[in-house]
Amino acid sequence: MPPDALLAAIQFDLDFFLKFVFQPSPALIGGLAITIYASVIAQAAGVVLGTLSALAGMSRNPLLRAISGAYVWFFRGTPLLVQMFIVYFGTPYLLGGIDLFPRDVIFGVISLRGAVLAGIVALSINEGAYMSEIVRAGIMSVDPGQTEAAKSLGMTYRLTMSRIVLPQALRVIVPPLGNEFNNMLKTTSLMSIIAVEEMFRVAQAANSATFKTFEAYFGVALYYLALTTIWSTIQSQIERRLGAGTTRIEQPGVWSRMLGLTRTRFDRGGGR
Amino acid sequence: MLSLRHRTVGLTGAVLLLVSACTGAASPSASAPASAPAASAITPPAAIAAAGKIVWCVDVSYPPEEFYAADGTTAQGSDIDIATEIGKRMGVGTQIDNTGFDGIIPALLAKKCDLIISGMNSTEERKKQVDFVDYLKVGQGLLVPAGNPKGIHTLDDLSGKAVAVQLGTTNKDALDAKNKELKAAGKPTIDIQTFQADTDAFQQLALGRVDAYSGDSPVAAYYASKPENKGKFEVGGTPIDPLPIGIAVRKEDTDLKNAVQAAIDAMYADGTMKSIIDKWGMTNAVVLLK
């Protein structure tokens, strides 16, 4: 097709698109809220699960090591989408009719949709398996001499971990953790399949009502892009702060990081 | 996520019998149409004839109109039989591409398939995008737990209650429209839970997470009549008058549209349509056009 014919063939409803993006419907705002809070809760729970799993995996107790190994093996080795169906549709059958995810789940004053809770549970468990490996790598990056020194000072295991090892491991853990959260913001879209009204589901509904397919999906893609862009800015701030006084080279800024413009340390000609 | 699974549909024994009875051509399978020249009474458009098959976009999650057999890979149902029969009458094969309902018209427009058959109402909104060859009239049904504990007979009865429905359907549109009415009247709205697959929407009712399932009446009746569901569900009401469902075709494919229309007319004339409807137990749930 010649370029001008291609140009003439393009159908793009600019009015619909601009309205979809800049005058978001209450449904889209609601979807955005679900995307954000589900990401934050699932990531936080994933960090806790992952840390516990990493510590269990490195413990001297063979049973704990086996549990951690099996957990990571299963949840990294099976698709999240399948896990989500198992959690939401499978568990009531397994539990003989006991439904952990009814229409509304009430925690004290907070009422949550059962589907949202099921989505967050699946995302958290899955994320924990990945975080387990990240935390383990972080702990292993700390020189064993640090642990030995702590022991020789009479520190307990708990004290050694909380005061000496984990703080140092954090510097190695945070960059991949940021990556995981970036991923999480996008992966929440899988919850659409269990009827969670997150952003992607709202776009699907807009598409099926209007057939503005490209406009709706591209519009919601921009929302995800905005979220991950904002997160990248926050992440580089966190990393700068954590890295202060420890690295000789300047950390790449958010824009150069996103656009892949990072330079090697050599073309800066040494320290600052 | 909306994977397009490709498969050629094998004919079930029953359809085979039916087809051979109606056309006198006993071809062993739909994938070998060349061996059944007697059946091709209708000339397909050149592109279809050259391809040797019609590719259909079908959302295979809507029993008894389209669903998977126990093997999980063979698409079956009244729409599948109708599609296969249309191909047969044009002397070409049938390929069913499973496509999510909310993306099914875009898939047709993007030429991922030649036609859509998926229990689709030929609504004015959809007619802006595609043309239709109507083949049946179908109403909507509300499926509720046996005994109808919440007394749900109409859409108004759903005010303040939860209902599961498939995304992108006229059933969902009807609920949305009702919600606007309820809101304007200051009444509690319906909690509409939408699912990608209709079978998941029904699952939600089976798990007791919603008060009702909304689907087309043949589908609601089918779910209620499945042996494992006997005595568990009933059709609480049929809130919508029967509306035509049609085979969707791209607006520019007028030759194909005419050929499909001719095939449908012939299927009505020789009783094939009625046989298919009877075979899938839809006799009381649909209205024949002729």
HADDOCK unambig.tbl for C-alpha pairs under 7 A between the chains (distance, minus, plus):
assign (segid A and resid 102 and name CA) (segid B and resid 209 and name CA) 5.47 0.50 0.50
assign (segid A and resid 103 and name CA) (segid B and resid 209 and name CA) 5.29 0.50 0.50
assign (segid A and resid 193 and name CA) (segid B and resid 195 and name CA) 6.51 0.50 0.50
assign (segid A and resid 193 and name CA) (segid B and resid 196 and name CA) 6.14 0.50 0.50
assign (segid A and resid 194 and name CA) (segid B and resid 195 and name CA) 6.61 0.50 0.50
assign (segid A and resid 195 and name CA) (segid B and resid 193 and name CA) 5.99 0.50 0.50
assign (segid A and resid 195 and name CA) (segid B and resid 194 and name CA) 5.34 0.50 0.50
assign (segid A and resid 195 and name CA) (segid B and resid 195 and name CA) 5.30 0.50 0.50
assign (segid A and resid 205 and name CA) (segid B and resid 167 and name CA) 6.85 0.50 0.50
assign (segid A and resid 205 and name CA) (segid B and resid 168 and name CA) 6.81 0.50 0.50
assign (segid A and resid 208 and name CA) (segid B and resid 102 and name CA) 5.27 0.50 0.50
assign (segid A and resid 208 and name CA) (segid B and resid 168 and name CA) 4.76 0.50 0.50
assign (segid A and resid 209 and name CA) (segid B and resid 168 and name CA) 6.75 0.50 0.50
